[in-house]
Amino acid sequence: MVWKEGISINSTNRSNRSTKKIVVFYINGTFLTIFIAFIIISSVSTVFSNRMSSEIISNWMKDIEVEDLFLAIVQSQNQYFVGNDVEVKQIPIGSMLFQLATNIKPNDVRSLLGNEIPGFFAYDYKIHIAGEGTDYTNLLHESSAPMEVLLKEREIAEQSLLDPDEINTPPTPERMLEEELVYIYHSHSWESFLPLLKGVSDPDEATSNNSSANVIAVGNMLKNSLMGAGLKSKHNTSNVTEQLHARGWNYYNSYQLSREVVKEVLSTNKEVRYVIDIHRDSFRKEKTTININGEKYARLLFVVGEDHANFEKNLEFADRLYYAIEEKYPGLCRGVLIKNKSQGDGIYNQDLSERSLLLEVGGVDNNLEELNNAVEVFAEEFSKLVWEEKNAGQF
């Protein structure tokens, strides 16, 4: 009887353990099913979202060489096919799949909040080249002023303006190209500078339709400096604020308006090879000014839109300019940023020319002397690249 009772007890214990295992199995299976379903749903929703694969996968492909991918695949099957002395770059497959499924970048904490906070992606620029002091906390900052602010007339601090003769009289160049190669314009012509405005201290109100006190004055400086280097340029000095207002448009239509102008110029003047859209940043002076050998300069920044076919060529040209300037004037350039449609226009008319630039010159606190110093450096290095391409028979 005891023996039978022992058997009965053991059988009961085994039965209980089996029941527990079944329960645990079903619980684990349920969680695993939910997890797999989450991954599948997340992947599908990401595939059909605006920020999906064209950006994510293209970024992966830019960072992965075909040879590395091939060797990684071969080595995963048999490492002796590759050899122990061959270094194979590790492809982060797990990280890629996780990002594809969740749209979260493992090495970028900003992506945890990007889909949750409205407007957060407006600051999600890609730092292609980080200049001195440039990081994700002090990237390009644009203030979108309403039309009533842009139309407001402001008194100009006349004593802060440069002598017109100094701007309009270029030095005699040693050599001059006959073609009018450069087109300068301003999608945001109202962008001004606080030192040039009387009684204005709010950065969001650093706007003016006076061409002596806004970025059009910077365009005049560039045209003058390029002429001194032997390059002819056409400068559009239109009041974009008035043109937008006449159409019932606002700030957000500015690139749509400037696009019409650039397309017309390029269709009627086949000589134009270089297109430059000049802006100024909204950051304060400590981020947009640098002292080099006792001289103060407004810092420069290049912005390249990536949502078009000419992206790589424009980026390459911006890179060349950055490194040319950085070699002689370390720290003058804040870097090269890449933007797509999730962070703004994403094109900036740069699809219309293979040598197109969006150039940020200084910020709201820079004066004309600092701006002029920076423009002269940019014109010097820019003109050298143009002459190099001319001598190489590229146009």
PyMOL commands that set and color helices and strands:
alter all, ss='L'
color gray80, all
select helices_A, chain A and resi 2-47+53-63+66-77+79-81+93-102+111-114+120-123+147-151+158-160+164-168+194-196+203-205+215-228+240-247+251-268+285-288+311-328+341-343+350-352+368-391
alter helices_A, ss='H'
color red, helices_A
select strands_A, chain A and resi 126-130+180-185+232-235+274-279+289-292+295-298+300-305+333-339+356-361
alter strands_A, ss='S'
color yellow, strands_A
deselect
rebuild
show_as cartoon
